[in-house]
Structure formats: structure tokens, C-alpha cells
Amino acid sequence: MSRTTTKALKFERTPKLVDQVTKFLNDQIENNVYEEGDKLPTENALVEQLGVSRPVIREALSRLIYDGILESRQGSGVMVADSASKITFRLEPFDDSNITESKSLLELRAILEGDAAFLAAKRRTESHLKDLEKCLKRIQETSHLDDQSVIEDIKFHESIAIASCNPYLSDFIEFFRNRLKPLFMKTHSIHLHGDTWKFEDHNRIYQAILKKDSEGARNAAIRHIQSAASGLKIKLFD
């Protein structure tokens, strides 16, 4: 069966082209246009077929490789992974205008980061505490710098995940955050309009971890996400 077209497909400008191309290729695999072990067309062929730029194709392929749906084999190109059909959990391209989807993902984030804080309070070392103290100080120092403040905010949450001493949990939280950056940037931006509240919100999590108060740390982390969600007019866990 021929897998090429003579006319380039047309993609809408929104959502992002990369998201659309990623979904298109993933759908092709799920519909068995490309089966396990099949080689995908070259980048040049995909550029011509889909009518998008090479960087868009590369980013879409990279995402599918990262998800384990595709694999790159030296000298052979990009192939459909043998395990592609066995993958049951995927994060599809995210539409941050979808309130229902945003709510579900924020609830998942609250659960993950709440449990990370719970474990961090039980397992944290002095080194972990020092890292959290540095992050907290930087959050306070950069509260007037929008972009830098967001970076320090993210580092604080990353440090909590690391302090959980569960590499699978911390890796998944990092993966989750990276794949859903638009939503996380939205919630982080809410904090930029309340600098004192933002610092104290993080300090409550830190103090609970410092005191080894696991339940307190979990509750503080969940309330932190709930507060950010409320700024987007989203009520969690109702």
C-alpha cells in the first residue's frame, strides 16, 4: 500500500503545528498505517507530504521517540517501536483552553506533588533541606522578575521531588511538567501577581518538610496547586 501523497496535507495554525503533526503520526501508527518494525518516511519525504518545516518534523519525531512509540536505529532511520502497541498511557498534545482537561491534569499534578512532598518529609536529608532553603531564598529574591521567578518556582518543586528519594516519581513529575508546560506556565503566572502569598505558600511546604510533618507537607502542596487552579477559575476535587 502506498503511504505517500502527491499533495501536501494542510494543518491549521493553531494549536501548534508540532502538536498536530505529532498527533497525525501517532494516529497513523494506531490505525496500522505504520506497523511495528515499519520504517517511517525520511524527514524530507515527511516535509513534502505534510507541508511543514523540517524543525517541526524533527520535534514531532523526537516526542514520539521519547514516548517509546518510535525508535531511531543507526543506519536504518526511524522505525515504529516493537512496544508501540503495548503503550497504554500517553500524554496527548494539550489544549490549555479546555477547562475540563486542565482540571483533570491539575488534579493529577496535585496528587503527584502532594505525594512527593509527603515522601520528602519522611526521607529528606540535610542536603535536601539546604537545596530547598536555597530555592526558597531565590523565590523571595526574584519575586519581582517574572521569568526568573517562574524558573525558581519550578526548581523548588523539582527539589521536593528529588527529596522524595523515589527516582521514578521524580522522573515522572519532570516528564509530566515538560510535556504540559503551557498549563504549568499559566499556573505559575498566577503567583506572579501575589509575591508575598507566593513565598508563604512555598514556605508552608518547606516548614512541613523541615519538621518531618508528612501529612502537613502533602496538604500544603495540594493547597498550593488548588490556589493556583482557583486563579484560573478551576475548582479541584469537587
Steps between C-alpha positions, in 0.01 A plus 500: 500500500633845410566723797577822317278769361557724202349801673620642831252474786376825651528557875335783690729759658353429844561300709873486443611326183725265698200378701297440185780314320570290810133403523482428126799263510376336819158445342668344195672250730185426702307441178771259377603714204843444652534177696760374746842491335395716203734775393354849480561721196809718507485852645504641148208281397300599809574868439362466148207281600385708796595844373682608816859595580781260587525622866130420548552146366808448719322618814198277430723197441700579815182505707389162368846354557496637857160337555633165378270492198785540252866409519800628310732229368843598375524442128132407473312819581192538719290188557178418682608349833411139573332612822296783343173306502551405866518858629180570695581842649586800287480873544344631183563857380338726757234763428532754782168660406315181599387557861398137561837374379685765702311399814582131456868572443524742792341239726760248383775753565365569851496127579852444366656802668305440820637146524850623412482749789367224730801278420743792513393575858576140594824455309665840461865539591687808615622541143141498374404764757788724391386475138144588597620794711698635204197467273277672753746787535523538123120504470492792742790683331357469149135567580512820290657325198226314315700249296765434764236462769331226300834321455569508876146384571550197276839424661336494842248238388775300328700501825200364692463219246870415535469503880227235473788260424281324245670541161197367310274756664740789444563396138128472429429840655775651283361326190147613588611860551702512177215363289245742648702820515217728377279400793782525753604841369140613538480388862845640582402836349211521748758514780673799343210721603537422871866496598457475879234231467722311257794491742289401799326230298836337425629565852209302647604199294864545602420536871296179497785313329748649749287376793452158338126565498405275208127568502559871546740504205254315278212729597709813447612380156144416395368834629775671301373344175139567597581868553662526158205318342253738665680785324396331175141471632545124542389321817680172565368184668136612514 
